């Protein structure tokens, strides 16, 4: 899916993922939640007073989800980094970067989220190359506090639950998934980075 013109190359000038400062929530965001009787009814919303003195952040909360441990499809928020079927683009080349950094918090200290990297090898066809044993994305679990804090996940340390797929130089989607049936977490100032993660606002340093 991503060979040739199917991949858009990102440079260091393209580090920004999202800082929630646009007029509306980016259409690149999608959320899922296995809550009956209306799955996916809870959505991410944009709220004011973000991390590091910024104006806005993304807030995702809900109750009553059927988690994977309960036999459901769980809860998560995903950001589409690449897939544009009209333009024929399915991946971004992230070889200029070491990982992703972001600010986050949860209502309950100790809440966990996994940062998932959807790559073509784990994404099911027709959007990806996987035809069997799909969705075993490379990931890393992090533990959140009730105060804004910065987190960084390198592509190298993201491991699949099973299988062998790793983040190489192509990426499609970044996801923040929670194991909880009742969840409440926020994210802000999301960017790719090389070397030491910048600590200030995404737009404050031209990212």
N, C-alpha and C positions, 0 to 999 in steps of 0.2 A: 504493500500500500504506500510505502514511503520512499520508494526508489526514485531517483532523478528529481524531477520537478515536484514530486509529492512531498518534499521536505523543504521547509523554510529555514534558512540559516539565521541564528540569532548572534549578534555581536554584543560586546560589553555595554554598548549604548542601549540595548534592548532588555536590560535587567528587570525592569518593572513588570510585575505580574498584576497586582491590583492594590490600590491604597484606599479605595472606596470614596475618593474625592470627586468623582464624576457626578453629574446631575442625578443619574439614576443608577441602580445596581447593574453591574455589567451583565449583559446577556450570556456571557461565557460561564456564569455560575449556574449550576443545577443542584438540586437537593433531592434526596430520596429518603423515605421513612416508611417502614412497614407497620402502619397504624390502621386498624380497622375502625369503622367500615369504609374509610376513604384513604387509601394509601397515598402517600406523598402530599398530604394536605398541608403539612407544615413547611414553610418556606424560609429561606434566609432573608433577613430584612436589613436595611441600612439604618444605623442609628448615629446619634451625634456624640461628640466628645471621645475621639479615638485615642489610640496609643500615641506616645511621645508628642503630645500637644496638638495632634491633628484634629480635623473637624469631624470625621466620620469613621465608622467601622462596620464590619459585617457581624450580625448576631443571628445565631441559629439555635432554636430551642423548641422543645415539644415533649409530649408525654405519651406513654402507652404503646411504644413500638415493640414489635416482635423481633428480637435480636437473632443473629445467626445461631447462638447457643440455644435458642428456643425454637429453631427451625424456620426462622423468617429471613428476610433479606436485609434487615438491619437499618442503619441510619448513617447518612453521610452527606457531605457537601463537596462538590467537585468543580474544578475550574478547567475549562477547555482551553488548553494552551495552543492548539494547533488545528483541529479538524474543521475544515471549511470545504464541504463537498462541492459547492458551486465552483470554487477556485481550483479544486482538485488537490488540495493540500491536506495531508493527514498527520504530519509530524513537524516538530521543530528540532533543529540541530542545536543541542545544548552543550557541545564540546568546549565552548569558551568558558564554561562555568563549572564550579565544584559542587553546588547544591542550591538549596532554597532556604531562605530565612524569613521569619515572620514574627509578629507579635501576637500573643493570644492570652486568653484568660477563661476561666470557667466560674460558674456560680459556686461550685463546691470544690475546694482545694482537694487535689488528689484525683480528680477526674482525668481519664485517659483518652487520648485520640491517637489513631495511627495515621501517619502521613504516607499516603499511597502514591506511587508513581506508575501511571498507566503507560505501558510501552507497547509497540505493535505486536511483540511476541506474546503478550498476555491478553491483549484486547481481542475480543471475538470478531470474526469476519461478519459483515463486510467492512467495518471501520478499522479493523486490525488484521493481523495475519494468523491469529490463533484459530484452530478448528477443533481442538480437543484439549481438555484440561485447562480451560481458559480462566481468566480473572485471578490468577495467582500472582498478583502484582508485587513488585518489590516494595517494601514498606519499613517504617520504623515507628515504634510506639513511643510517645512522649507523655509525661505527666504534667498537668496544668495546675497552676495556683489560682487563687481568687483575685490576684492583682495582675496587671499587665506585665508580661515578661517576654523577652525575646528568645526565640528558639531557632536553631539551625540544624538542618539535616543534610548531610552530604549524600550525593548520589551513590558513592562507594559503600556507605554503611547501610543502605536500604536493601533488605534481604527478603526474598519471597518466603511465604509460610511453607511452601513446598515447591519442588521444581527447581530449575536452575536459572530462570530469567533474572537478569540484572539490568540496571540502568547503564546503558552504554553511551551513545551519543544522540539518541533519538527519544523524544518524549511526546506524549499526546495530551495527557490530562494529569493534574495533581488533585488528590482527594484528601479530605480530612474526615475520617470515619470514627465513630464512637461505638463502644460495646454496650452502652447503656440504653435501657428502654425509656428512661426519662433523662433528657439531655439538655444542656444549656451552656454553650460556649461561644466565644467571639474570636474573630481573627482580624488582623489589620497589617498594613505595611508589608505586603508580601513581595519579595523580589528574589531573583536568582543572584548568586554572588560568586566571586572568584577570590580565593585567599581568605582574608578576615572579613566576616559579615559586617557591613556598615550598620551603625546603630541608629542613625537619624531617620527622619521621614524620607520616604521613597522619592518624592519630588523635591525635597530639600537639597539633595545632592545630585540632581539631574538624572536619577535612575529611572 
